[in-house]
Amino acid sequence: MHELSICQALLDQVERIATEHGASGVERILLRVGPLSGVEGSLLRHAYPLAAAGTIAETAELVIEAAPVRVACGDCGAESHATPNRLLCGACGSYKTRLVSGDELLLANLELTIPD
């Protein structure tokens, strides 16, 4: 279950950011997870409480937002949505595309409790 190690790495990053800002707690963690990232959001959600126990983010809400799959076309130059198993240009149908998004695992936002 590599999602547990991903949660542990995420919490290391969250704790580092919280410490840098003098936070006393973490209220909410927003992650963007693409379908091509190799990470299952549901497994990440289940692993989170185990990894967060005893940390500054123990009671934080974990919000997982799906990132869209987007490609850039090498033939017509368009950028369009695609499906994970069909990375074709939405404008011209070309297979000569480059992935723009959909493979990310991104810490998008943190809501911290900072004492007065």
Contacts in CASP RR format, 6 or more apart in sequence:
PFRMAT RR
TARGET T0000
AUTHOR 0000-0000-0000
METHOD contacts of the structure
MODEL  1
MHELSICQALLDQVERIATEHGASGVERILLRVGPLSGVEGSLLRHAYPL
AAAGTIAETAELVIEAAPVRVACGDCGAESHATPNRLLCGACGSYKTRLV
SGDELLLANLELTIPD
1 43 0 8 1.000
1 47 0 8 1.000
3 39 0 8 1.000
3 40 0 8 1.000
3 41 0 8 1.000
3 43 0 8 1.000
3 44 0 8 1.000
3 46 0 8 1.000
3 47 0 8 1.000
4 47 0 8 1.000
4 50 0 8 1.000
4 51 0 8 1.000
6 39 0 8 1.000
6 44 0 8 1.000
6 47 0 8 1.000
6 105 0 8 1.000
7 44 0 8 1.000
7 47 0 8 1.000
7 48 0 8 1.000
7 50 0 8 1.000
7 51 0 8 1.000
7 52 0 8 1.000
8 51 0 8 1.000
10 29 0 8 1.000
10 31 0 8 1.000
10 51 0 8 1.000
10 107 0 8 1.000
11 51 0 8 1.000
11 52 0 8 1.000
11 55 0 8 1.000
11 57 0 8 1.000
13 107 0 8 1.000
14 26 0 8 1.000
14 29 0 8 1.000
14 55 0 8 1.000
14 56 0 8 1.000
14 57 0 8 1.000
14 60 0 8 1.000
14 107 0 8 1.000
14 110 0 8 1.000
15 55 0 8 1.000
15 56 0 8 1.000
15 57 0 8 1.000
17 110 0 8 1.000
17 112 0 8 1.000
18 25 0 8 1.000
18 26 0 8 1.000
18 56 0 8 1.000
18 57 0 8 1.000
18 110 0 8 1.000
18 112 0 8 1.000
21 112 0 8 1.000
21 114 0 8 1.000
22 112 0 8 1.000
22 114 0 8 1.000
22 115 0 8 1.000
23 56 0 8 1.000
23 112 0 8 1.000
23 113 0 8 1.000
23 114 0 8 1.000
24 56 0 8 1.000
24 113 0 8 1.000
24 114 0 8 1.000
24 115 0 8 1.000
25 56 0 8 1.000
25 57 0 8 1.000
25 60 0 8 1.000
25 112 0 8 1.000
25 113 0 8 1.000
26 56 0 8 1.000
26 57 0 8 1.000
26 60 0 8 1.000
26 110 0 8 1.000
26 111 0 8 1.000
26 112 0 8 1.000
26 113 0 8 1.000
27 60 0 8 1.000
27 61 0 8 1.000
27 111 0 8 1.000
27 112 0 8 1.000
27 113 0 8 1.000
28 60 0 8 1.000
28 61 0 8 1.000
28 63 0 8 1.000
28 109 0 8 1.000
28 110 0 8 1.000
28 111 0 8 1.000
29 57 0 8 1.000
29 60 0 8 1.000
29 61 0 8 1.000
29 62 0 8 1.000
29 63 0 8 1.000
29 107 0 8 1.000
29 109 0 8 1.000
29 110 0 8 1.000
29 111 0 8 1.000
30 63 0 8 1.000
30 65 0 8 1.000
30 107 0 8 1.000
30 108 0 8 1.000
30 109 0 8 1.000
30 110 0 8 1.000
31 44 0 8 1.000
31 62 0 8 1.000
31 63 0 8 1.000
31 64 0 8 1.000
31 65 0 8 1.000
31 105 0 8 1.000
31 106 0 8 1.000
31 107 0 8 1.000
31 108 0 8 1.000
32 65 0 8 1.000
32 66 0 8 1.000
32 67 0 8 1.000
32 104 0 8 1.000
32 105 0 8 1.000
32 106 0 8 1.000
32 108 0 8 1.000
33 39 0 8 1.000
33 41 0 8 1.000
33 44 0 8 1.000
33 64 0 8 1.000
33 65 0 8 1.000
33 66 0 8 1.000
33 67 0 8 1.000
33 104 0 8 1.000
33 105 0 8 1.000
33 106 0 8 1.000
34 66 0 8 1.000
34 67 0 8 1.000
34 68 0 8 1.000
34 69 0 8 1.000
34 101 0 8 1.000
34 102 0 8 1.000
34 103 0 8 1.000
34 104 0 8 1.000
34 105 0 8 1.000
35 66 0 8 1.000
35 67 0 8 1.000
35 69 0 8 1.000
35 84 0 8 1.000
35 102 0 8 1.000
36 69 0 8 1.000
36 84 0 8 1.000
36 99 0 8 1.000
36 102 0 8 1.000
36 103 0 8 1.000
37 67 0 8 1.000
37 102 0 8 1.000
37 103 0 8 1.000
37 104 0 8 1.000
37 105 0 8 1.000
39 105 0 8 1.000
41 64 0 8 1.000
44 62 0 8 1.000
44 64 0 8 1.000
45 62 0 8 1.000
45 64 0 8 1.000
48 62 0 8 1.000
52 58 0 8 1.000
52 60 0 8 1.000
65 108 0 8 1.000
67 101 0 8 1.000
67 102 0 8 1.000
67 104 0 8 1.000
67 106 0 8 1.000
68 81 0 8 1.000
68 101 0 8 1.000
68 102 0 8 1.000
69 81 0 8 1.000
69 82 0 8 1.000
69 83 0 8 1.000
69 84 0 8 1.000
69 87 0 8 1.000
69 99 0 8 1.000
69 101 0 8 1.000
69 102 0 8 1.000
70 79 0 8 1.000
70 80 0 8 1.000
70 81 0 8 1.000
70 82 0 8 1.000
70 99 0 8 1.000
70 100 0 8 1.000
70 101 0 8 1.000
70 102 0 8 1.000
71 79 0 8 1.000
71 80 0 8 1.000
71 82 0 8 1.000
71 87 0 8 1.000
71 88 0 8 1.000
71 89 0 8 1.000
71 90 0 8 1.000
71 97 0 8 1.000
71 98 0 8 1.000
71 99 0 8 1.000
71 100 0 8 1.000
72 78 0 8 1.000
72 79 0 8 1.000
72 97 0 8 1.000
72 98 0 8 1.000
72 100 0 8 1.000
73 79 0 8 1.000
73 80 0 8 1.000
73 89 0 8 1.000
73 90 0 8 1.000
73 91 0 8 1.000
73 92 0 8 1.000
73 93 0 8 1.000
73 94 0 8 1.000
73 96 0 8 1.000
73 97 0 8 1.000
74 89 0 8 1.000
74 94 0 8 1.000
74 96 0 8 1.000
74 97 0 8 1.000
74 98 0 8 1.000
75 89 0 8 1.000
75 92 0 8 1.000
75 94 0 8 1.000
75 96 0 8 1.000
76 89 0 8 1.000
76 91 0 8 1.000
76 92 0 8 1.000
76 94 0 8 1.000
77 89 0 8 1.000
77 91 0 8 1.000
78 89 0 8 1.000
78 90 0 8 1.000
78 91 0 8 1.000
78 92 0 8 1.000
79 100 0 8 1.000
80 89 0 8 1.000
80 90 0 8 1.000
80 91 0 8 1.000
81 90 0 8 1.000
82 88 0 8 1.000
82 89 0 8 1.000
82 90 0 8 1.000
82 97 0 8 1.000
84 102 0 8 1.000
87 95 0 8 1.000
87 97 0 8 1.000
87 99 0 8 1.000
88 94 0 8 1.000
88 95 0 8 1.000
88 97 0 8 1.000
89 95 0 8 1.000
89 96 0 8 1.000
89 97 0 8 1.000
END
